[in-house]
Amino acid sequence: MIRLVRLVTYYLLGVISIICVSVFTQYISTIGIPESPEYFEQLYDFFVSLFKPESWIYIKDGSASGAPMMEIMWPAFIYSTQILVGALALGFGVAIFFALGSTFLPKLVLRPIKRILDLLESIPDMIVATLLQVLAIAIFKATGITIFEVASFKEKANLAPIITLAILPAVSMFKILQVMIEEEFLKVYVTFVKSKGISKFNILIKHIIKKIMPISFNHMKIIIWGALSSQFIIERIFNVHGLTYFLLDAFKPMMVFVTLMLIFTPFYFFFQLIDFWLKEEKTLSYETRTSDWRPSSIAVGIKMSRENIVFTIKSINL
């Protein structure tokens, strides 16, 4: 019950923050205008307008007619979500695959790979997107084959925005995983497991991945928010008619509010669900270890402890 109350409370605080930010954009534009309303006056007016049906109408700047807000914004949200989820899946998948594979590479090979990734991470998304568009156009001129849409016109551009957006998550996640895997291999329990004759691959799959995944998730949250900020630029470059397009097309407090709510709500509950699952896994693991400590297993525990001490002494002597 306490968790539910905390979940709802934090969500409501997030909604209140979004309302304040939505009005702040309009307030900045009215600074310096004579007799312009104060911030809190605009905040109150906007809060009241949220409960009026006529406020939930999308009206393009310079247009007299409008359409229901969610009829316009929901398909745009789905389109943007497809690009973001596709980019994150591609980026994290590539990062995990290469991070696990790099464990078996010699340092002589791994060192130049890290330098290349550092260089790739420093290249702005705008340059990457432009290079992809130039490459697609050059291939089309040479062969007549369209490898992907360079911008959304009659057909939606999906592959190019996903590839561009996936670079940052892939490089960042690879570097984080690679460092954590290297640190785990230096720990005492890994040395002990190696002494039992278990292969490096089995240690990586059965022990290390299980150890680093909860920590990796905390880094994933930061990477996801970074990818979201990059997506606004990428959508403009590829003319994607997603949330960014309609937000800038009618930049009003209501549009800012709806856009931020569509982004905040699913990610908030997704992150909370994963945090809850990780805490349950940690609690279950602790309960399993304590329940296994029965009188019948004390002798086994003493024997394992003695073996650990002997192994440590031998390692020091070596």
Rosetta blueprint (number, residue, H / E / L):
1 M L
2 I H
3 R H
4 L H
5 V H
6 R H
7 L H
8 V H
9 T H
10 Y H
11 Y H
12 L H
13 L H
14 G H
15 V H
16 I H
17 S H
18 I H
19 I H
20 C H
21 V H
22 S H
23 V H
24 F H
25 T H
26 Q H
27 Y H
28 I H
29 S H
30 T H
31 I L
32 G L
33 I L
34 P L
35 E L
36 S L
37 P L
38 E L
39 Y H
40 F H
41 E H
42 Q H
43 L H
44 Y H
45 D H
46 F H
47 F H
48 V H
49 S H
50 L L
51 F L
52 K L
53 P H
54 E H
55 S H
56 W L
57 I E
58 Y E
59 I L
60 K L
61 D L
62 G L
63 S L
64 A L
65 S L
66 G L
67 A E
68 P E
69 M H
70 M H
71 E H
72 I H
73 M H
74 W H
75 P H
76 A H
77 F H
78 I H
79 Y H
80 S H
81 T H
82 Q H
83 I H
84 L H
85 V H
86 G H
87 A H
88 L H
89 A H
90 L H
91 G H
92 F H
93 G H
94 V H
95 A H
96 I H
97 F H
98 F H
99 A H
100 L H
101 G H
102 S H
103 T L
104 F L
105 L L
106 P L
107 K H
108 L H
109 V H
110 L H
111 R H
112 P H
113 I H
114 K H
115 R H
116 I H
117 L H
118 D H
119 L H
120 L H
121 E H
122 S H
123 I L
124 P L
125 D H
126 M H
127 I H
128 V H
129 A H
130 T H
131 L H
132 L H
133 Q H
134 V H
135 L H
136 A H
137 I H
138 A H
139 I H
140 F H
141 K H
142 A H
143 T H
144 G L
145 I L
146 T L
147 I L
148 F L
149 E L
150 V L
151 A L
152 S L
153 F L
154 K L
155 E L
156 K L
157 A L
158 N L
159 L H
160 A H
161 P H
162 I H
163 I H
164 T H
165 L H
166 A H
167 I H
168 L H
169 P H
170 A H
171 V H
172 S H
173 M H
174 F H
175 K H
176 I H
177 L H
178 Q H
179 V H
180 M H
181 I H
182 E H
183 E H
184 E H
185 F H
186 L L
187 K L
188 V H
189 Y H
190 V H
191 T H
192 F H
193 V H
194 K H
195 S H
196 K L
197 G L
198 I L
199 S L
200 K H
201 F H
202 N H
203 I H
204 L H
205 I H
206 K H
207 H H
208 I H
209 I H
210 K H
211 K H
212 I H
213 M H
214 P H
215 I H
216 S H
217 F H
218 N H
219 H H
220 M H
221 K H
222 I H
223 I H
224 I H
225 W H
226 G H
227 A H
228 L H
229 S H
230 S H
231 Q H
232 F H
233 I H
234 I H
235 E H
236 R H
237 I H
238 F L
239 N L
240 V L
241 H L
242 G L
243 L H
244 T H
245 Y H
246 F H
247 L H
248 L H
249 D H
250 A L
251 F L
252 K L
253 P H
254 M H
255 M H
256 V H
257 F H
258 V H
259 T H
260 L H
261 M H
262 L H
263 I H
264 F H
265 T H
266 P H
267 F H
268 Y H
269 F H
270 F H
271 F H
272 Q H
273 L H
274 I H
275 D H
276 F H
277 W H
278 L H
279 K H
280 E H
281 E H
282 K H
283 T H
284 L H
285 S H
286 Y H
287 E H
288 T H
289 R H
290 T H
291 S H
292 D L
293 W L
294 R L
295 P H
296 S H
297 S H
298 I H
299 A H
300 V H
301 G H
302 I H
303 K H
304 M H
305 S H
306 R H
307 E H
308 N H
309 I H
310 V H
311 F H
312 T H
313 I H
314 K H
315 S H
316 I H
317 N H
318 L L
